[in-house]
Amino acid sequence: MTEMVYTTKEVSQILKCNVDYVNRLRKAGLIKFMKLGSYKVRKSELERFLAEAEGKDLTNPCEVKELDD
């Protein structure tokens, strides 16, 4: 098994946002993390999230909306 896992800090760097926002995404259930000492997420889960997030406004993770054209 060689699948990569990322910490919340690493995810924030990938998404170019802050760690608090990554934690909001986690708490809203938009990205499923596991707790192994600290929160970690599989690369495949992050890729799933990114694919599903396309075309959506995630400013407020608790109220995801479609983007207006």
ABEGO torsion letter per residue (X at the ends): XABBBBBAAAAAAAAGBBAAAAAAAAAAGABBBBBBGBBBBBAAAAAAAAAAABGBBAABAABBBBBBX
